[in-house]
């Protein structure tokens, strides 16, 4: 049986004394490939539907992709929007592949805020995950967030 054409097969042999041990990695992660996250199917679909945005640094692109992946992962498992629930879900579902691509997950309180303010489950977009200073002015979502009435202050 041969591996699929889009996978990379890496065989590592470790010799300990007289015994040989083989380890096989079926797929090697590349952060620029949106199809590498089998744990989050919605991530690949969101990346395919987004046009390339010129003028964004690699760090801004990486940060927005990481935010999107974390929000979509929480949405996928219907995680309640509380810090403790998000922390437990990250512990359970932040796989070694996700860790290899994005590193450690962000703070649960940040993820809770992004889920509350940036899109809705089933309609999160990469542009929603950009920093507010990098959002285009003509985007309807950013306009809606900017003109939302502030909460009444208690005095």
MARVEX-919809 format. One record per residue: residue number from 1; x, y, z of N, C-alpha, C, O in turn. Coordinates in Angstrom, 2 decimals, decimal comma. Example, Ala and Ser with C-alpha at 12.3 -4.5 7.8 and 13.67 -1.06 7.14 Angstrom:
# MARVEX-919809
+-----+---------+---------+---------+---------+---------+---------+---------+---------+---------+---------+---------+---------+
:  nr :   neast :  nnorth :     nup :  caeast : canorth :    caup :   ceast :  cnorth :     cup :   oeast :  onorth :     oup :
+-----+---------+---------+---------+---------+---------+---------+---------+---------+---------+---------+---------+---------+
:   1 :   13,19 :   -5,69 :    7,80 :   12,30 :   -4,50 :    7,80 :   13,20 :   -3,30 :    7,80 :   14,24 :   -3,32 :    8,46 :
:   2 :   12,85 :   -2,25 :    7,08 :   13,67 :   -1,06 :    7,14 :   12,90 :    0,03 :    7,87 :   13,41 :    1,14 :    8,04 :
+-----+---------+---------+---------+---------+---------+---------+---------+---------+---------+---------+---------+---------+
***
This chain:
# MARVEX-919809
+-----+---------+---------+---------+---------+---------+---------+---------+---------+---------+---------+---------+---------+
:  nr :   neast :  nnorth :     nup :  caeast : canorth :    caup :   ceast :  cnorth :     cup :   oeast :  onorth :     oup :
+-----+---------+---------+---------+---------+---------+---------+---------+---------+---------+---------+---------+---------+
:   1 :    0,85 :   -1,18 :    0,00 :    0,00 :    0,00 :    0,00 :    0,89 :    1,24 :    0,00 :    1,72 :    1,39 :    0,89 :
:   2 :    0,72 :    2,11 :   -0,96 :    1,54 :    3,30 :   -1,05 :    0,81 :    4,48 :   -0,41 :   -0,42 :    4,52 :   -0,41 :
:   3 :    1,57 :    5,46 :    0,14 :    0,93 :    6,62 :    0,76 :    0,30 :    7,51 :   -0,31 :    0,70 :    7,46 :   -1,47 :
:   4 :   -0,67 :    8,34 :    0,08 :   -1,26 :    9,27 :   -0,88 :   -0,21 :   10,20 :   -1,47 :    0,85 :   10,41 :   -0,88 :
:   5 :   -0,50 :   10,75 :   -2,63 :    0,46 :   11,58 :   -3,36 :    0,82 :   12,85 :   -2,61 :    1,93 :   13,35 :   -2,78 :
:   6 :   -0,09 :   13,41 :   -1,78 :    0,19 :   14,68 :   -1,13 :    0,86 :   14,52 :    0,23 :    1,07 :   15,52 :    0,92 :
:   7 :    1,19 :   13,29 :    0,64 :    1,81 :   13,11 :    1,95 :    3,31 :   12,89 :    1,79 :    3,79 :   12,48 :    0,73 :
:   8 :    4,01 :   13,17 :    2,84 :    5,45 :   12,97 :    2,89 :    5,71 :   11,87 :    3,90 :    5,23 :   11,94 :    5,03 :
:   9 :    6,45 :   10,88 :    3,51 :    6,73 :    9,78 :    4,42 :    8,15 :    9,93 :    4,93 :    9,10 :   10,04 :    4,15 :
:  10 :    8,29 :    9,93 :    6,24 :    9,58 :   10,09 :    6,88 :    9,80 :    8,89 :    7,78 :    8,99 :    8,64 :    8,68 :
:  11 :   10,86 :    8,14 :    7,55 :   11,15 :    6,97 :    8,36 :   12,42 :    7,24 :    9,14 :   13,45 :    7,61 :    8,58 :
:  12 :   12,32 :    7,06 :   10,44 :   13,45 :    7,28 :   11,33 :   13,75 :    5,97 :   12,03 :   12,85 :    5,37 :   12,62 :
:  13 :   14,97 :    5,52 :   11,98 :   15,36 :    4,30 :   12,66 :   16,27 :    4,66 :   13,82 :   17,27 :    5,35 :   13,66 :
:  14 :   15,91 :    4,17 :   15,00 :   16,69 :    4,43 :   16,20 :   17,24 :    3,08 :   16,68 :   16,48 :    2,14 :   16,90 :
:  15 :   18,53 :    3,00 :   16,83 :   19,16 :    1,76 :   17,29 :   19,52 :    1,90 :   18,77 :   20,29 :    2,78 :   19,16 :
:  16 :   18,94 :    1,03 :   19,57 :   19,25 :    0,98 :   20,99 :   19,78 :   -0,42 :   21,28 :   19,01 :   -1,38 :   21,40 :
:  17 :   21,08 :   -0,53 :   21,40 :   21,66 :   -1,84 :   21,63 :   21,46 :   -2,71 :   20,41 :   21,87 :   -2,35 :   19,31 :
:  18 :   20,84 :   -3,85 :   20,58 :   20,61 :   -4,79 :   19,51 :   19,24 :   -4,61 :   18,85 :   19,02 :   -5,14 :   17,76 :
:  19 :   18,32 :   -3,86 :   19,48 :   16,97 :   -3,71 :   18,97 :   16,87 :   -2,48 :   18,05 :   17,50 :   -1,46 :   18,30 :
:  20 :   16,08 :   -2,61 :   17,01 :   15,82 :   -1,49 :   16,11 :   14,37 :   -1,05 :   16,26 :   13,48 :   -1,90 :   16,37 :
:  21 :   14,13 :    0,24 :   16,25 :   12,79 :    0,78 :   16,38 :   12,53 :    1,73 :   15,23 :   13,36 :    2,60 :   14,94 :
:  22 :   11,38 :    1,58 :   14,57 :   11,03 :    2,45 :   13,46 :    9,89 :    3,37 :   13,88 :    8,94 :    2,93 :   14,52 :
:  23 :    9,99 :    4,63 :   13,51 :    8,91 :    5,59 :   13,73 :    8,56 :    6,19 :   12,38 :    9,46 :    6,54 :   11,61 :
:  24 :    7,29 :    6,32 :   12,09 :    6,85 :    6,85 :   10,80 :    5,94 :    8,04 :   11,03 :    5,01 :    7,98 :   11,82 :
:  25 :    6,21 :    9,13 :   10,33 :    5,37 :   10,31 :   10,35 :    4,73 :   10,40 :    8,98 :    5,43 :   10,50 :    7,97 :
:  26 :    3,42 :   10,38 :    8,93 :    2,73 :   10,36 :    7,64 :    2,67 :   11,72 :    6,97 :    2,69 :   11,80 :    5,74 :
:  27 :    2,58 :   12,78 :    7,74 :    2,44 :   14,10 :    7,13 :    3,27 :   15,11 :    7,92 :    3,22 :   15,13 :    9,15 :
:  28 :    4,02 :   15,92 :    7,22 :    4,83 :   16,95 :    7,86 :    4,10 :   18,27 :    7,69 :    3,65 :   18,60 :    6,60 :
:  29 :    3,99 :   19,03 :    8,76 :    3,20 :   20,27 :    8,75 :    3,95 :   21,40 :    8,06 :    5,17 :   21,53 :    8,21 :
:  30 :    3,22 :   22,19 :    7,32 :    3,72 :   23,41 :    6,71 :    2,68 :   24,47 :    6,98 :    1,53 :   24,32 :    6,55 :
:  31 :    3,03 :   25,54 :    7,67 :    2,05 :   26,54 :    8,11 :    1,37 :   27,26 :    6,95 :    0,30 :   27,84 :    7,14 :
:  32 :    1,95 :   27,23 :    5,75 :    1,34 :   27,94 :    4,62 :    0,29 :   27,10 :    3,90 :   -0,43 :   27,61 :    3,04 :
:  33 :    0,20 :   25,83 :    4,22 :   -0,73 :   24,93 :    3,53 :   -2,02 :   24,83 :    4,34 :   -2,01 :   24,24 :    5,42 :
:  34 :   -3,15 :   25,39 :    3,84 :   -4,38 :   25,37 :    4,64 :   -5,02 :   24,00 :    4,74 :   -5,90 :   23,80 :    5,57 :
:  35 :   -4,61 :   23,06 :    3,90 :   -5,22 :   21,74 :    3,93 :   -4,58 :   20,78 :    4,92 :   -4,93 :   19,60 :    4,95 :
:  36 :   -3,66 :   21,26 :    5,74 :   -2,93 :   20,35 :    6,62 :   -3,61 :   20,13 :    7,95 :   -3,09 :   19,36 :    8,76 :
:  37 :   -4,74 :   20,74 :    8,22 :   -5,35 :   20,62 :    9,53 :   -6,57 :   19,71 :    9,47 :   -7,70 :   20,19 :    9,39 :
:  38 :   -6,35 :   18,40 :    9,51 :   -7,50 :   17,50 :    9,48 :   -8,35 :   17,61 :   10,74 :   -9,51 :   17,21 :   10,74 :
:  39 :   -7,78 :   18,16 :   11,82 :   -8,52 :   18,33 :   13,07 :   -9,60 :   19,39 :   12,95 :  -10,59 :   19,35 :   13,68 :
:  40 :   -9,42 :   20,35 :   12,04 :  -10,37 :   21,46 :   11,88 :  -10,74 :   21,57 :   10,40 :  -10,12 :   22,34 :    9,67 :
:  41 :  -11,74 :   20,82 :    9,94 :  -12,11 :   20,88 :    8,51 :  -12,55 :   22,27 :    8,07 :  -12,32 :   22,64 :    6,92 :
:  42 :  -13,18 :   23,03 :    8,94 :  -13,66 :   24,36 :    8,56 :  -12,51 :   25,32 :    8,28 :  -12,71 :   26,31 :    7,58 :
:  43 :  -11,33 :   25,06 :    8,82 :  -10,18 :   25,94 :    8,60 :   -9,78 :   25,94 :    7,13 :   -9,54 :   27,01 :    6,56 :
:  44 :   -9,69 :   24,77 :    6,52 :   -9,33 :   24,69 :    5,11 :  -10,35 :   25,39 :    4,23 :   -9,98 :   26,08 :    3,28 :
:  45 :  -11,63 :   25,22 :    4,54 :  -12,68 :   25,88 :    3,76 :  -12,59 :   27,40 :    3,92 :  -12,77 :   28,13 :    2,95 :
:  46 :  -12,31 :   27,87 :    5,14 :  -12,21 :   29,32 :    5,37 :  -11,01 :   29,91 :    4,64 :  -11,09 :   31,01 :    4,10 :
:  47 :   -9,91 :   29,18 :    4,61 :   -8,71 :   29,68 :    3,94 :   -8,89 :   29,70 :    2,42 :   -8,39 :   30,60 :    1,76 :
:  48 :   -9,60 :   28,72 :    1,88 :   -9,83 :   28,68 :    0,43 :  -10,74 :   29,81 :   -0,03 :  -10,58 :   30,31 :   -1,15 :
:  49 :  -11,68 :   30,22 :    0,80 :  -12,63 :   31,26 :    0,40 :  -12,08 :   32,67 :    0,59 :  -12,69 :   33,63 :    0,12 :
:  50 :  -10,94 :   32,82 :    1,25 :  -10,37 :   34,14 :    1,49 :   -9,40 :   34,53 :    0,37 :   -8,56 :   33,73 :   -0,02 :
:  51 :   -9,51 :   35,74 :   -0,14 :   -8,52 :   36,20 :   -1,11 :   -7,22 :   36,59 :   -0,40 :   -7,22 :   36,85 :    0,80 :
:  52 :   -6,15 :   36,63 :   -1,16 :   -4,88 :   37,09 :   -0,59 :   -4,97 :   38,57 :   -0,29 :   -5,51 :   39,34 :   -1,08 :
:  53 :   -4,45 :   38,97 :    0,83 :   -4,49 :   40,38 :    1,25 :   -3,07 :   40,95 :    1,20 :   -2,26 :   40,66 :    2,08 :
:  54 :   -2,77 :   41,75 :    0,18 :   -1,43 :   42,33 :    0,11 :   -1,25 :   43,36 :    1,21 :   -2,21 :   43,98 :    1,67 :
:  55 :   -0,02 :   43,55 :    1,62 :    0,29 :   44,55 :    2,63 :    0,30 :   44,02 :    4,05 :    0,61 :   44,76 :    4,98 :
:  56 :   -0,03 :   42,76 :    4,24 :    0,02 :   42,18 :    5,58 :    1,36 :   41,49 :    5,77 :    1,85 :   40,80 :    4,87 :
:  57 :    1,94 :   41,67 :    6,93 :    3,21 :   40,99 :    7,20 :    2,94 :   39,51 :    7,45 :    1,81 :   39,10 :    7,69 :
:  58 :    4,00 :   38,72 :    7,40 :    3,86 :   37,29 :    7,65 :    3,37 :   37,04 :    9,07 :    2,60 :   36,11 :    9,30 :
:  59 :    3,82 :   37,86 :   10,01 :    3,38 :   37,70 :   11,40 :    1,88 :   37,97 :   11,54 :    1,19 :   37,23 :   12,23 :
:  60 :    1,39 :   39,01 :   10,89 :   -0,05 :   39,31 :   10,96 :   -0,87 :   38,19 :   10,33 :   -1,93 :   37,84 :   10,85 :
:  61 :   -0,40 :   37,64 :    9,22 :   -1,10 :   36,52 :    8,58 :   -1,10 :   35,31 :    9,50 :   -2,13 :   34,65 :    9,66 :
:  62 :    0,04 :   35,00 :   10,10 :    0,14 :   33,86 :   11,01 :   -0,77 :   34,05 :   12,21 :   -1,49 :   33,13 :   12,60 :
:  63 :   -0,75 :   35,24 :   12,79 :   -1,55 :   35,51 :   13,99 :   -3,04 :   35,40 :   13,69 :   -3,79 :   34,85 :   14,50 :
:  64 :   -3,49 :   35,90 :   12,55 :   -4,91 :   35,81 :   12,22 :   -5,31 :   34,36 :   11,91 :   -6,42 :   33,95 :   12,24 :
:  65 :   -4,41 :   33,58 :   11,28 :   -4,71 :   32,17 :   11,03 :   -4,80 :   31,39 :   12,34 :   -5,66 :   30,52 :   12,49 :
:  66 :   -3,92 :   31,69 :   13,27 :   -3,94 :   31,01 :   14,56 :   -5,22 :   31,34 :   15,32 :   -5,85 :   30,46 :   15,91 :
:  67 :   -5,62 :   32,60 :   15,31 :   -6,87 :   33,00 :   15,98 :   -8,06 :   32,28 :   15,35 :   -8,93 :   31,78 :   16,05 :
:  68 :   -8,09 :   32,24 :   14,02 :   -9,18 :   31,57 :   13,33 :   -9,22 :   30,08 :   13,68 :  -10,29 :   29,53 :   13,94 :
:  69 :   -8,07 :   29,43 :   13,68 :   -8,01 :   28,00 :   14,00 :   -8,54 :   27,73 :   15,41 :   -9,28 :   26,78 :   15,62 :
:  70 :   -8,15 :   28,56 :   16,36 :   -8,60 :   28,36 :   17,74 :  -10,10 :   28,57 :   17,88 :  -10,77 :   27,79 :   18,55 :
:  71 :  -10,63 :   29,61 :   17,25 :  -12,07 :   29,86 :   17,32 :  -12,86 :   28,76 :   16,63 :  -13,88 :   28,31 :   17,15 :
:  72 :  -12,39 :   28,31 :   15,46 :  -13,09 :   27,25 :   14,74 :  -13,03 :   25,92 :   15,50 :  -13,99 :   25,15 :   15,46 :
:  73 :  -11,92 :   25,66 :   16,18 :  -11,81 :   24,44 :   16,97 :  -12,82 :   24,46 :   18,12 :  -13,46 :   23,44 :   18,40 :
:  74 :  -12,97 :   25,59 :   18,78 :  -13,94 :   25,70 :   19,87 :  -15,37 :   25,57 :   19,34 :  -16,22 :   24,94 :   19,96 :
:  75 :  -15,63 :   26,17 :   18,17 :  -16,96 :   26,07 :   17,56 :  -17,26 :   24,63 :   17,16 :  -18,39 :   24,16 :   17,30 :
:  76 :  -16,25 :   23,93 :   16,65 :  -16,43 :   22,56 :   16,18 :  -16,91 :   21,64 :   17,30 :  -17,72 :   20,75 :   17,06 :
:  77 :  -16,42 :   21,85 :   18,50 :  -16,79 :   20,99 :   19,63 :  -17,86 :   21,63 :   20,51 :  -18,09 :   21,16 :   21,63 :
:  78 :  -18,52 :   22,68 :   20,04 :  -19,59 :   23,37 :   20,79 :  -19,16 :   23,69 :   22,21 :  -19,89 :   23,45 :   23,17 :
:  79 :  -17,97 :   24,24 :   22,33 :  -17,43 :   24,59 :   23,63 :  -18,12 :   25,84 :   24,16 :  -18,22 :   26,83 :   23,44 :
:  80 :  -18,61 :   25,81 :   25,41 :  -19,17 :   27,04 :   25,99 :  -18,11 :   28,14 :   26,04 :  -16,91 :   27,85 :   26,08 :
:  81 :  -18,54 :   29,38 :   26,05 :  -17,61 :   30,49 :   25,97 :  -17,16 :   30,95 :   27,36 :  -17,30 :   32,12 :   27,71 :
:  82 :  -16,63 :   30,04 :   28,14 :  -16,07 :   30,36 :   29,45 :  -14,60 :   29,99 :   29,46 :  -14,17 :   29,10 :   28,73 :
:  83 :  -13,84 :   30,67 :   30,29 :  -12,39 :   30,42 :   30,33 :  -12,05 :   28,97 :   30,67 :  -11,18 :   28,37 :   30,04 :
:  84 :  -12,73 :   28,43 :   31,67 :  -12,42 :   27,06 :   32,10 :  -12,79 :   26,06 :   31,01 :  -12,02 :   25,14 :   30,74 :
:  85 :  -13,95 :   26,22 :   30,39 :  -14,38 :   25,31 :   29,32 :  -13,42 :   25,38 :   28,13 :  -13,09 :   24,35 :   27,54 :
:  86 :  -12,98 :   26,57 :   27,78 :  -12,03 :   26,73 :   26,67 :  -10,69 :   26,09 :   27,01 :  -10,08 :   25,45 :   26,16 :
:  87 :  -10,23 :   26,28 :   28,25 :   -8,95 :   25,69 :   28,67 :   -9,01 :   24,17 :   28,61 :   -8,05 :   23,53 :   28,16 :
:  88 :  -10,11 :   23,58 :   29,06 :  -10,26 :   22,12 :   29,01 :  -10,31 :   21,64 :   27,56 :   -9,67 :   20,64 :   27,22 :
:  89 :  -11,06 :   22,34 :   26,72 :  -11,16 :   21,95 :   25,31 :   -9,80 :   22,07 :   24,60 :   -9,46 :   21,21 :   23,78 :
:  90 :   -9,04 :   23,11 :   24,90 :   -7,71 :   23,24 :   24,30 :   -6,81 :   22,10 :   24,75 :   -6,05 :   21,56 :   23,95 :
:  91 :   -6,89 :   21,74 :   26,01 :   -6,06 :   20,65 :   26,53 :   -6,40 :   19,34 :   25,82 :   -5,51 :   18,54 :   25,51 :
:  92 :   -7,68 :   19,12 :   25,56 :   -8,12 :   17,87 :   24,92 :   -7,88 :   17,85 :   23,41 :   -7,50 :   16,81 :   22,86 :
:  93 :   -8,09 :   18,98 :   22,74 :   -8,15 :   18,97 :   21,28 :   -6,99 :   19,69 :   20,58 :   -6,92 :   19,64 :   19,35 :
:  94 :   -6,09 :   20,35 :   21,30 :   -4,94 :   21,01 :   20,66 :   -3,89 :   19,93 :   20,43 :   -3,06 :   19,66 :   21,30 :
:  95 :   -3,93 :   19,33 :   19,26 :   -3,12 :   18,15 :   18,93 :   -1,66 :   18,52 :   18,68 :   -1,34 :   19,69 :   18,51 :
:  96 :   -0,77 :   17,52 :   18,64 :    0,63 :   17,80 :   18,30 :    0,79 :   18,45 :   16,92 :    1,70 :   19,25 :   16,72 :
:  97 :   -0,09 :   18,12 :   15,97 :   -0,02 :   18,75 :   14,65 :   -0,33 :   20,24 :   14,75 :    0,37 :   21,06 :   14,16 :
:  98 :   -1,38 :   20,59 :   15,51 :   -1,70 :   22,01 :   15,70 :   -0,58 :   22,72 :   16,44 :   -0,27 :   23,88 :   16,15 :
:  99 :    0,03 :   22,03 :   17,40 :    1,15 :   22,63 :   18,14 :    2,35 :   22,84 :   17,22 :    3,07 :   23,83 :   17,37 :
: 100 :    2,58 :   21,92 :   16,28 :    3,69 :   22,07 :   15,35 :    3,46 :   23,24 :   14,40 :    4,41 :   23,93 :   14,03 :
: 101 :    2,22 :   23,46 :   14,00 :    1,91 :   24,53 :   13,05 :    1,84 :   25,89 :   13,74 :    2,43 :   26,85 :   13,25 :
: 102 :    1,13 :   25,97 :   14,87 :    0,84 :   27,27 :   15,51 :    1,55 :   27,49 :   16,84 :    1,54 :   28,62 :   17,34 :
: 103 :    2,15 :   26,49 :   17,41 :    2,76 :   26,64 :   18,73 :    1,71 :   26,46 :   19,82 :    0,66 :   25,86 :   19,60 :
: 104 :    2,01 :   26,99 :   20,98 :    1,08 :   26,88 :   22,10 :   -0,17 :   27,70 :   21,83 :   -0,10 :   28,73 :   21,17 :
: 105 :   -1,33 :   27,24 :   22,34 :   -2,55 :   28,02 :   22,14 :   -2,51 :   29,31 :   22,96 :   -1,76 :   29,42 :   23,92 :
: 106 :   -3,33 :   30,26 :   22,57 :   -3,41 :   31,53 :   23,28 :   -4,18 :   31,37 :   24,58 :   -4,74 :   30,31 :   24,86 :
: 107 :   -4,20 :   32,43 :   25,35 :   -4,90 :   32,45 :   26,62 :   -6,40 :   32,25 :   26,40 :   -6,97 :   32,84 :   25,48 :
: 108 :   -7,06 :   31,43 :   27,22 :   -8,50 :   31,21 :   27,04 :   -9,34 :   32,49 :   27,08 :  -10,36 :   32,57 :   26,40 :
: 109 :   -8,93 :   33,48 :   27,88 :   -9,73 :   34,71 :   27,92 :   -9,65 :   35,47 :   26,60 :  -10,62 :   36,12 :   26,21 :
: 110 :   -8,53 :   35,39 :   25,91 :   -8,42 :   36,02 :   24,59 :   -9,30 :   35,29 :   23,58 :   -9,99 :   35,93 :   22,78 :
: 111 :   -9,29 :   33,96 :   23,62 :  -10,12 :   33,18 :   22,71 :  -11,59 :   33,47 :   22,98 :  -12,38 :   33,59 :   22,05 :
: 112 :  -11,96 :   33,58 :   24,26 :  -13,35 :   33,91 :   24,61 :  -13,75 :   35,24 :   24,01 :  -14,85 :   35,36 :   23,47 :
: 113 :  -12,88 :   36,26 :   24,09 :  -13,17 :   37,58 :   23,53 :  -13,29 :   37,53 :   22,01 :  -14,19 :   38,14 :   21,44 :
: 114 :  -12,39 :   36,80 :   21,34 :  -12,46 :   36,69 :   19,88 :  -13,73 :   35,99 :   19,44 :  -14,35 :   36,39 :   18,45 :
: 115 :  -14,13 :   34,96 :   20,15 :  -15,36 :   34,25 :   19,79 :  -16,59 :   35,15 :   19,97 :  -17,55 :   35,05 :   19,21 :
: 116 :  -16,54 :   36,01 :   20,96 :  -17,68 :   36,89 :   21,22 :  -17,76 :   38,05 :   20,22 :  -18,86 :   38,45 :   19,84 :
: 117 :  -16,61 :   38,58 :   19,80 :  -16,62 :   39,81 :   19,01 :  -16,29 :   39,63 :   17,53 :  -16,48 :   40,56 :   16,75 :
: 118 :  -15,81 :   38,48 :   17,13 :  -15,33 :   38,33 :   15,74 :  -16,05 :   37,19 :   15,03 :  -15,56 :   36,07 :   14,97 :
: 119 :  -17,19 :   37,51 :   14,49 :  -17,96 :   36,53 :   13,73 :  -18,83 :   35,67 :   14,63 :  -18,83 :   35,82 :   15,85 :
: 120 :  -19,56 :   34,79 :   14,01 :  -20,47 :   33,86 :   14,70 :  -20,10 :   32,44 :   14,30 :  -19,50 :   32,24 :   13,24 :
: 121 :  -20,45 :   31,45 :   15,10 :  -20,17 :   30,07 :   14,70 :  -20,78 :   29,76 :   13,34 :  -21,95 :   30,05 :   13,08 :
: 122 :  -19,98 :   29,19 :   12,48 :  -20,42 :   28,87 :   11,12 :  -20,16 :   29,98 :   10,12 :  -20,30 :   29,76 :    8,92 :
: 123 :  -19,79 :   31,17 :   10,58 :  -19,54 :   32,28 :    9,65 :  -18,31 :   33,09 :   10,05 :  -18,27 :   34,30 :    9,84 :
: 124 :  -17,31 :   32,44 :   10,62 :  -16,07 :   33,15 :   10,97 :  -15,18 :   33,22 :    9,74 :  -15,04 :   32,26 :    9,00 :
: 125 :  -14,58 :   34,40 :    9,55 :  -13,71 :   34,62 :    8,40 :  -12,33 :   35,04 :    8,87 :  -12,16 :   35,52 :    9,99 :
: 126 :  -11,35 :   34,85 :    8,02 :   -9,98 :   35,22 :    8,36 :   -9,86 :   36,73 :    8,56 :   -9,12 :   37,17 :    9,44 :
: 127 :  -10,58 :   37,51 :    7,78 :  -10,48 :   38,97 :    7,90 :  -11,01 :   39,44 :    9,26 :  -10,58 :   40,48 :    9,77 :
: 128 :  -11,93 :   38,69 :    9,85 :  -12,44 :   39,05 :   11,18 :  -11,37 :   38,89 :   12,25 :  -11,47 :   39,50 :   13,31 :
: 129 :  -10,37 :   38,08 :   11,99 :   -9,35 :   37,79 :   12,99 :   -8,15 :   38,73 :   12,92 :   -7,23 :   38,61 :   13,73 :
: 130 :   -8,14 :   39,64 :   11,97 :   -7,05 :   40,62 :   11,89 :   -7,13 :   41,58 :   13,06 :   -8,21 :   41,78 :   13,63 :
: 131 :   -6,02 :   42,17 :   13,42 :   -6,04 :   43,21 :   14,44 :   -6,91 :   44,35 :   13,98 :   -6,99 :   44,62 :   12,78 :
: 132 :   -7,57 :   45,02 :   14,89 :   -8,52 :   46,07 :   14,51 :   -7,86 :   47,20 :   13,74 :   -8,52 :   47,87 :   12,94 :
: 133 :   -6,58 :   47,44 :   13,96 :   -5,90 :   48,51 :   13,23 :   -5,63 :   48,11 :   11,78 :   -5,36 :   48,98 :   10,95 :
: 134 :   -5,68 :   46,80 :   11,45 :   -5,39 :   46,33 :   10,10 :   -6,65 :   46,05 :    9,30 :   -6,55 :   45,70 :    8,12 :
: 135 :   -7,84 :   46,18 :    9,91 :   -9,07 :   45,88 :    9,19 :   -9,38 :   47,00 :    8,21 :   -9,23 :   48,17 :    8,54 :
: 136 :   -9,81 :   46,65 :    7,01 :  -10,18 :   47,68 :    6,05 :  -11,39 :   48,47 :    6,54 :  -12,29 :   47,92 :    7,17 :
: 137 :  -11,40 :   49,75 :    6,25 :  -12,48 :   50,61 :    6,72 :  -13,80 :   50,26 :    6,05 :  -14,86 :   50,39 :    6,67 :
: 138 :  -13,77 :   49,81 :    4,80 :  -15,01 :   49,55 :    4,09 :  -15,60 :   48,18 :    4,40 :  -16,63 :   47,83 :    3,82 :
: 139 :  -15,01 :   47,41 :    5,29 :  -15,56 :   46,10 :    5,64 :  -16,78 :   46,28 :    6,55 :  -16,70 :   46,98 :    7,55 :
: 140 :  -17,88 :   45,65 :    6,20 :  -19,13 :   45,82 :    6,95 :  -19,00 :   45,33 :    8,38 :  -19,56 :   45,93 :    9,30 :
: 141 :  -18,27 :   44,22 :    8,60 :  -18,11 :   43,69 :    9,95 :  -17,35 :   44,65 :   10,86 :  -17,73 :   44,83 :   12,02 :
: 142 :  -16,28 :   45,26 :   10,34 :  -15,52 :   46,18 :   11,17 :  -16,31 :   47,46 :   11,42 :  -16,21 :   48,06 :   12,49 :
: 143 :  -17,10 :   47,87 :   10,44 :  -17,94 :   49,05 :   10,63 :  -18,96 :   48,80 :   11,72 :  -19,25 :   49,68 :   12,53 :
: 144 :  -19,51 :   47,60 :   11,73 :  -20,50 :   47,24 :   12,73 :  -19,87 :   47,24 :   14,13 :  -20,49 :   47,71 :   15,08 :
: 145 :  -18,66 :   46,72 :   14,25 :  -18,00 :   46,70 :   15,56 :  -17,64 :   48,10 :   16,04 :  -17,74 :   48,40 :   17,23 :
: 146 :  -17,21 :   48,97 :   15,12 :  -16,81 :   50,32 :   15,52 :  -18,00 :   51,14 :   15,98 :  -17,85 :   51,98 :   16,87 :
: 147 :  -19,16 :   50,93 :   15,41 :  -20,31 :   51,78 :   15,70 :  -21,29 :   51,13 :   16,68 :  -22,41 :   51,60 :   16,84 :
: 148 :  -20,86 :   50,05 :   17,32 :  -21,71 :   49,41 :   18,31 :  -21,77 :   50,31 :   19,54 :  -20,73 :   50,78 :   20,01 :
: 149 :  -22,96 :   50,57 :   20,08 :  -23,04 :   51,44 :   21,25 :  -22,30 :   50,82 :   22,43 :  -22,37 :   49,62 :   22,66 :
: 150 :  -21,60 :   51,66 :   23,17 :  -20,88 :   51,19 :   24,34 :  -21,85 :   50,84 :   25,45 :  -22,96 :   51,35 :   25,51 :
: 151 :  -21,40 :   49,97 :   26,34 :  -22,24 :   49,57 :   27,46 :  -22,41 :   50,77 :   28,41 :  -21,53 :   51,62 :   28,51 :
: 152 :  -23,53 :   50,80 :   29,07 :  -23,79 :   51,88 :   30,03 :  -22,88 :   51,70 :   31,24 :  -22,77 :   50,61 :   31,79 :
: 153 :  -22,25 :   52,77 :   31,62 :  -21,36 :   52,71 :   32,78 :  -22,16 :   52,92 :   34,05 :  -23,05 :   53,77 :   34,13 :
: 154 :  -21,83 :   52,12 :   35,02 :  -22,49 :   52,28 :   36,31 :  -21,75 :   53,30 :   37,14 :  -20,52 :   53,30 :   37,17 :
: 155 :  -22,45 :   54,13 :   37,78 :  -21,77 :   55,21 :   38,50 :  -22,21 :   55,36 :   39,83 :  -21,72 :   56,23 :   40,55 :
+-----+---------+---------+---------+---------+---------+---------+---------+---------+---------+---------+---------+---------+
***
